[in-house]
Amino acid sequence: MCKKDIAVATHGITKIYGGIKRVDDVSLSVRKGEIYGLIGRNGAGKTTLIRMILGIAAPSSGSVELFGETAPKALAEVRRRTGALIEQPAFYPRLSAEGNLKAYCLAVGLRSADIPALLKLAGFEDTGKKQVRNFSLGMKQRLAIAMAMAGEPDLLFLDEPVNGLDPTGIFQVRELIRRLNEERGVTVVISSHLLGELGRVATAYGVMREGRLIKEVRGEELASLSRPRIRVVVADRERAAAAFAKRYAAGEYVMRENVIDIFAPAEKLAETGVWLMNEGVPVLQLSAERGDLETAFIDML
Amino acid sequence: MKRLKEFFGLILSDLLKLSRMKSVYIGLAVMLFITVIFALAQSALGNLIEDMATSGTESAPPLAAEDVTSVFMFSLLNGAPASTGVFFLIPIIAALFVGTDFSSGMFRLYAGRGVHKNDLYISKFVVITLLTVVYVCIAFAMGAAAAGIADMSESARSYMFSYTAQAFGSYLLLSLVTAAICTFVCFLLRSKAGAMAMLLAMLIVLGDILVTVVQIALAMTVTGTDVTGNFVYMYFDPYYCADAFAYARDLTPQTAGIAYGGSVMWLVLFFTGGLLLNAKRDIK
């Protein structure tokens, strides 16, 4: 991978708060034009990592690179072309949607931003002078996304972008991200707990656990994660564990409590049932599942 | 040039936000209310003294109504910002103005878009200074209006107005100091309620505490030296230039130097201290 193809990179970035490493030696790379899903449990360090990339928090060690730039002044310039929704939606509660967009665009040097277009994008053509503090959570979220889109950024950071949105809102945000990525080549980094939603748009993933980036997945490896599986729910975990260890290699199945996923196509369902019966493993449920990333990532987390 | 344009945009954005804050207009209404109350009180007092003088009661004070009016109006006009509570209103508005940016997450959003942390700080300082100057001007305008319609002789009126320029200058300097203190405390505490409480407490007691501490220290270290006539310790009162007006009648170069020099010292300390602190800390 050529350096000029990288939109975002961190090099051994670490953040220590109160003597605890919240982000520990993370080196990630987001390629230009990618939709990069940053996943991890609460407290895994996703938001802290994004804050450091955006310059809101200073790294304790390590460095950030945006579009090949690492010098502070150059990074500030690149960040001018970066939209972000960080943690919760930010807005002035006593201003209208239009007032908020005006104040934001003025403050970040986007005087020529097309505010009516942004209002339309967020579906606020008819909200008039209604103050944002009277908006629903979903409306606030849409306003925050519209702010992030202001100035047609080359890079977008969206931290939990569909929080509080109804199914229509989630669909609209998803389509918007997809459209920006496909039509304008915007690189998007999304941090989300909704793995299913993320799975519909992301083209690469970074998996974080306890402040560390434990895996980056893209391309063929990503496709292999979503392979079909046969799900077995057993009554006797120990007996099942012994039987599976004899027949399958470590990467061919995953065991979580009494649920076992075997990475095999649906055609193998009957054969698996017979084998389990012969092994004397009591089976409560046996089903063929389409492969999904959500389960694969839960296994990693 | 580009940087300057971007900074100007930041100030415009802050002004837009400030213009939509109710507390700014409530503050103006409070100032107007206080001025009217003072003017009415003065008028009632003048009438009372005149009544007492004409009724010839023995208990009538040996004062002419015009003298009372002159003293009263002198204070109301030349101490207008203090009389109308400007320096109590500004900390409240500043705490709401800056605190909202922290609580709403807007600072985070701006910094994430490449706006320098110190630009955010300086912009807030500039806007709070502008607001304070506007409040001071309005206070003087209201004081001048009240003084203009008061029942006074021309000589008393011209005497009163002869001090106004000096008083106005003192309060402009105090506006800068107040804005520096407000910006510093708001960025230090990052909380609306906390900053408001701290700023008001500072306004009420900080100067006295610092001055008392220094007075005690001076008396202890300069044993045997008469320090009663030495006002140098007043350097330690950040709000001292507000009192400079009180000394206006007999302002010597020494007291003027202490009052204004001390204010400039505090202005520089709070402003640069705030910038350094802000540059070192992560945005909330």
Contacts between the chains, C-beta under 8 A, distances in Angstrom:
chain1	res1	chain2	res2	distance
A	51	B	108	7.8
A	51	B	282	7.6
A	54	B	111	7.2
A	54	B	112	3.9
A	55	B	111	6.0
A	55	B	112	6.9
A	55	B	114	7.3
A	56	B	108	5.5
A	56	B	111	4.9
A	56	B	112	5.6
A	56	B	282	6.7
A	56	B	283	4.9
A	57	B	282	4.1
A	57	B	283	7.2
A	58	B	282	6.1
A	75	B	114	7.8
A	76	B	114	4.4
A	76	B	116	6.6
A	77	B	114	6.6
A	78	B	114	7.4
A	79	B	112	6.7
A	79	B	113	6.0
A	79	B	114	3.4
A	80	B	113	6.3
A	80	B	114	4.1
A	82	B	112	7.1
A	82	B	113	6.6
A	82	B	114	7.3
A	83	B	113	7.6
A	84	B	109	6.8
A	84	B	112	4.2
A	84	B	113	6.9
A	86	B	105	7.2
A	86	B	108	5.5
A	86	B	109	6.9
A	86	B	112	6.0
A	87	B	105	6.6
A	87	B	108	7.3
A	88	B	105	6.2
A	89	B	105	7.7
A	90	B	104	5.4
A	90	B	105	3.3
A	90	B	106	5.1
A	90	B	108	6.2
A	90	B	109	4.6
A	91	B	104	6.1
A	91	B	106	7.4
A	92	B	17	5.8
A	92	B	20	7.6
A	92	B	100	6.7
A	92	B	104	6.2
A	92	B	106	6.8
A	93	B	100	7.6
A	93	B	104	6.7
A	94	B	20	5.8
A	94	B	21	7.1
A	94	B	22	7.5
A	95	B	17	7.1
A	95	B	20	5.7
A	99	B	16	7.2
A	99	B	20	6.6
A	102	B	13	7.9
A	102	B	16	6.5
A	103	B	13	4.7
A	103	B	16	5.1
A	103	B	17	5.5
A	104	B	13	7.4
A	104	B	106	7.8
A	104	B	109	7.1
A	106	B	9	4.6
A	106	B	10	7.3
A	106	B	12	4.9
A	106	B	13	3.8
A	106	B	16	6.7
A	107	B	9	6.4
A	107	B	10	5.0
A	107	B	13	3.7
A	107	B	14	7.6
A	107	B	106	7.9
A	107	B	110	5.5
A	107	B	115	6.6
A	108	B	9	7.7
A	108	B	110	6.1
A	108	B	113	4.2
A	108	B	114	7.4
A	108	B	115	6.0
A	109	B	5	7.2
A	109	B	6	4.0
A	109	B	9	5.3
A	109	B	115	7.8
A	111	B	9	6.1
A	147	B	109	6.8
A	157	B	112	7.3
